[in-house]
């Protein structure tokens, strides 16, 4: 397996874990931690933890947060092909994690929102075999042209491609989103995103997406994961794990699936790689490998 290029957000996460409901207009105690985040950066680091040669393409601010993110990624062995925005700050996300480990997020995409086609240099794709795109890039109108440019450049260079839709709430025009990802090899939604695209939570509903994309990989949390292609539907159960923080579980799942698929492993083993990494992610605080 040669290099994997990830295109997506790099961010600072402020994770606030609280055991009780948040009182409107009141105060609550929480355990708070600062960490690296952003769907693109998360997947890049999980890929690198599995030994993949990984490049992250993103836009950061000219600020301490951006410099910290770059330093941590490079220390982990991720190549950073970053554009530095002279005006917008580095993306920051406030992540509120409740007692069950489920997260709610308040995101300021900052410089990532200004991600532009010229930020995707053809030289970045040299030597790579695959490009993975975070759906946030496509679902935010200002950065959408850059996402389309990245997919087009990957196709021209002969790379395989994958897209994680990332956010069901932002898929307001399913037909337009599917037009944007036409020709992608793997579409990687969770159940909520599948509902947004097909109207059904049944993994078999992903069959209607075939022809637009080559295959669909659906992650369903405690219900495991499914691979849907022209041969049918293959499913595996979830790996049992205590859910401490669900932030980044899907990003980790993506990394497990991609490394297995690019290595030519069986569909079942590919899904098992994904569910194993997803379980590792929810069992710790923060969205990135320790």
Secondary structure, 3 states (H helix, E strand, C coil): CCEEEEECCCEEEEEEECCCCCCCCCCCCCEEEEEEECHHHHHHHHHHHCCCCEEEEEEEECCHHHHHHHHHHHHCCCEEEEEEECCCCCEEEEEEECCCCCEEEEEECHHHHHCCHHHCCHHHHCCEEEEEEEHHHHHCHHHHHHHHHHHHHHHHCCCEEEEECCCHHHCCCHHHHHHHCCCCCEECCEHHHHHHHHCCCCHHHHHHHECCECEEEEECHHHCEEEEECCEEEEECCCCCCCCCCCCHHHHHHHHHHHHHHCCCCHHHHHHHHHHHHHHHHCCCCCCCC
